[in-house]
Amino acid sequence: MTDFKRIAIEQFEMNIQVLKNKPNDAVARSYMLGVMMAKHLTDEHVEMAKRYVIE
């Protein structure tokens, strides 16, 4: 099984470094916005996201 928490932490740290150097980087900003919004997603949304990203 994929370790989503580990992947999320690694991506979070990577995007923080990008934003420190380039605060207007669209991809990093989009990722961070997704992280902030993720806590509001339902299980149905999470399963849908996994289906599109992983499968």
C-alpha positions in Angstrom: 0.0 0.0 0.0 1.2 3.5 -0.8 2.3 5.6 2.1 0.3 8.7 1.3 1.4 10.6 4.4 5.1 10.1 3.7 4.6 11.2 0.1 2.5 14.3 1.1 5.2 15.3 3.6 8.0 15.0 1.1 6.0 17.0 -1.5 5.1 19.6 1.1 8.8 20.1 2.0 9.8 20.2 -1.7 7.2 22.8 -2.5 8.1 24.9 0.5 11.6 25.2 -0.8 10.4 26.1 -4.3 8.1 28.8 -2.8 11.0 30.2 -0.7 13.0 30.8 -3.9 10.1 31.6 -6.3 7.0 32.8 -4.3 4.9 33.0 -7.4 5.5 29.5 -8.8 2.1 28.4 -9.9 2.6 24.6 -9.5 3.9 25.0 -5.9 1.2 27.4 -5.0 -1.4 25.1 -6.4 0.0 22.2 -4.4 0.0 24.2 -1.2 -3.5 25.3 -1.8 -4.5 21.7 -2.3 -2.8 20.8 1.0 -4.7 23.5 2.8 -8.0 22.5 1.3 -7.5 18.7 1.8 -8.6 18.7 5.4 -12.1 19.8 4.2 -12.5 16.9 1.7 -14.9 14.1 2.4 -13.8 10.4 2.1 -15.6 10.3 -1.2 -13.5 13.2 -2.6 -10.3 11.5 -1.3 -11.2 8.2 -3.0 -12.0 10.1 -6.3 -8.6 11.9 -6.1 -6.8 8.6 -5.5 -8.5 7.1 -8.5 -7.4 9.9 -10.8 -3.9 10.2 -9.5 -2.9 6.6 -8.7 -4.9 4.3 -11.0 
